[in-house]
Amino acid sequence: MANDYYATLGVRRDAGADEVKKAYRRLARELHPDVNPDPETQEKFKEITQAYEVLSDPRKREMYDLGADPFASGGGGGGAGGFAGAGFPFSDIMDAFFGTSASRGPRSRARRGRNATLRVELDLQETAFGTTRELSIDTAVACTSCEGSGCAPGTHPDTCDTCHGRGEVQQVQRSFLGQVMTARPCPQCGGFGSVIRNPCPECSGDGRVRTRRTVKVKIPAGVENGIHIQLAGEGEIGPGGGPPGDLFLEIAEKPHPIFEREGDDLHCTVQIPMTAAALGTNVTIESLDGPEGIDIKPGTQSGQVITMYGRGVRHLNESGRGDLMIHVNVETPHRLDEEQEDLLRRLAKLRGEERPPGKFAPGQRGKLSRIWDVFNQH
C-alpha cells in the first residue's frame, strides 16, 4: 500500500483500538479545518481521517495488514474518493473536540433505580447507644409476573423494524467536509433495538410495581441529628429489572426533657438551695445509665460545672463516650419567715456581711457596644 496508516497516526502496528483512537483525537484537534484553515493542513486532516477509518475497523485493518485494498469491497468512502467519500467517522471528530460520542449499538432497558431518603425519628437513648428499627417504605420492586422484563408472560421483545436491532439510525449529510455520517437513537424503539408489543398487564411494561416492604436496619451508636446513613441496594428497583438504588436514612433526634447535646457531650442543669451550696450535699440525677449520685462540695457557686466523665454519648464508629456536664444553679430564697430572716441576719453578722461592699469586675460588652464606640471615635 502506498499509504502507511500506522505512521500517519504515529502508532505501532500492534497498537490497540484505544491507542489508535487516542492518537486520532490528538491529531484531529490540531489539524481540523476549523482550527487550521491552511490547505496543506486540511490535506493532512483527510489523511489521518482515512487512516483512522481503516485502523479502527477490524475488517478493514485486517485487509490492510494483508496488503489488500481495504476499500475494494465498497466498505468505505476514504479510498479512491478520498476524504469526500461517505462514511468518515464524524462522531469521533466530535468526540475529539467535545468529549462526546454518538450512540454505539442498542442500549439496555435495565437501568439503575432511584435512591430514596427516609426520615427516622430517634430519642436520645437510641442515638447514644444505637438501636434496631423495622421501617416500612413505599418503593418499587421487581414485577413478579414478568420478572422485570416488561413483557407479558410467554412473550418477548421483537427486533425493531426500523433500526433492525442496532438501536440507532444513520443519516448522511453533505457539509464543507464532504459527506458526513451521523447516528442518532432510533425513534421507533427509543434506542433499545427492540420493541415490546405485548407489555405485561401487571406493570404496563415497566418491569416493576410499587408496594410497601419492611426493612430491618441497625442504627449505630453515636449518630446525631441530620446525619445520613446509606443502605446500599435498599432503594427502588430500576426499570427493566435494573439494579436497585440506595436508601438513605436521615436521622432526626427528638429533644430530651433534661439533656442538651453538644457533639458527644451532654449538658444539664441541677438546682440546689443556697444552704446546700454553702454546706455541701449529695444529689441524685438521672443519667443515660440510670440514677447516679453526685457530691456537691461546700461552697459551690452558681454556674459551677461538675463533669461526669464517660457518661455522654458513645463516639460514632469509635470506642469511648463523651462527658456529662452538670451546671449548678444556686437558688436564693424569695420569701423568709421571721425565724428564717432572723437566722440569716445573725449569720450575716457573724460573717461581717451586714453591709457588704460588693465586688466589681470588668463586664462583658457586646459587639454592638464596641461598634458604637468605633463610630464615636470618628
Secondary structure, 3 states (H helix, E strand, C coil): CCCCHHHHHCCCCCCCHHHHHHHHHHHHHHHCCCCCCCHHHHHHHHHHHHHHHHHCCHHHHHHHHCCCCCCCCCCCCCCCCHHHCCCECHHHHHHHHHCCCCCCCCCCCCCCCCCEEEEEEECHHHHHHCEEEEEEEEEEEECCCCCCCCECCCCCCEECCCCCCCCEEEEEEEECCEEEEEEEECCCCCCCCEECCCECCCCCCCCEEEEEEEEEEEECCCCCCCCEEEECCCCCCEHHHECCCCEEEEEEECCCCCCEEECCEEEEEEEEEHHHHHHCEEEEEEECCEEEEEEECCCCCCCCEEEECCCCCECCCCCCECCEEEEEEEECCCCCCHHHHHHHHHHHHHHCCCCCCCCCCCCCCCHHHHHHHHHHHC
